[in-house]
């Protein structure tokens, strides 16, 4: 947000809602200039200063979509298709069975 202070004739910029990791609270970054063009350098300096204090990184648990795409040779693809057809199931169902059996055996 940028506002013109009519008393000082300075443009005052503020960035709101940023997390201040160094102080563990929300940050308001402020910068000033005597024209809109003159706000650019103070803006970048303020943001650079903010970035010098990195936010703590929290490890989020990885989520999985349930979609697995694999590449196999044409020969292996054919063998999987034939085995699945013999059992009257899709290649996807066949693959799930084989992987579940392999994991259970470990």
N, C-alpha and C positions, 0 to 999 in steps of 0.2 A: 504494500500500500504506500502511495506517495501523496503527501499533502504539501501545500504551500503555506508557510507561516507568513501571514500578511504583515505582521509587525517587523519581522527580521528580513523578510523577502528571501528566506532560505527554503529550499525544498527539503522536506524531512521524509525519509523512507524508513519503513519498518517491515521486517519479515516476522510473521507471527506463527505460533504453533509448532516451533521446532523443539526437539528434545535437547536439553542441555545436559550432556552426559557428565561433564565435570562437576556440575552442581546438583545433579539428580533432580532437576525440575524443568519446567518449560522455559524456553529461551525466547526473548524478543531481540532480534538483531536490528540495530538502528544505524542510520548513516545520513549525512547531510551534504548538500551542495547548493551553489548559488544559481544553478540552472539544471534543467533535466539532463543535459549532456554531462554536466559536472557530477552527477550522481553515480555515473558508471564506475569510476575508479574506487570511490568509497564503498560502493556496493560490493565489488569484487574483493576488496581488502577485508571487509567485514565477513563475507562468506568464507574467505581463506582462513581467517582467524578462527572462525567457528569450526572449520574442518580440522584444525590442528588438534582438537580435543576429540578423539574418536569415540563414537558411541559403543557401549559394550555389546558384544555379539552374543546373542543367546542361541544356543543350538536348538533348532526346532526339529521335532521328529519328522523324518522323511515320510511323505505319503506316497502311496502307490496307486496307480489308476486301475490296475488289473489287466492292462493291455501290454502284451509282450510281443515285440516283433523280432524275429530272428532270421538270419540268413543261413541257408544250408545249400549244399551242392544239389544239382538236379537229380543225381542218383539217390541221395538220401531223401529228398522230397518225394520221389517216386516210391521208395520203400515205405515211408510213413503213410502215404496215401493208400498203398496196397494193404498194409497191416490194418489200418482203420477200416477200409472197405470189408476186409475179412470178418471183422468184429461187428460190422454194421453200425459204426459210429463215425462221427466227423473226425477230421484230423485234429481239431482243437481238443475234442474229448479224449482222443487217444493220447495226445501229448500230455494232457493233464494227468491221466492215469499213470503214464510212465514216470513223470516227474514226481508225483505223489509216492509211487512205489519206491523210487530211488531215495527220496528223502526219508521215508519210513525205515529203510534198510540201514540208514546211517546211525 
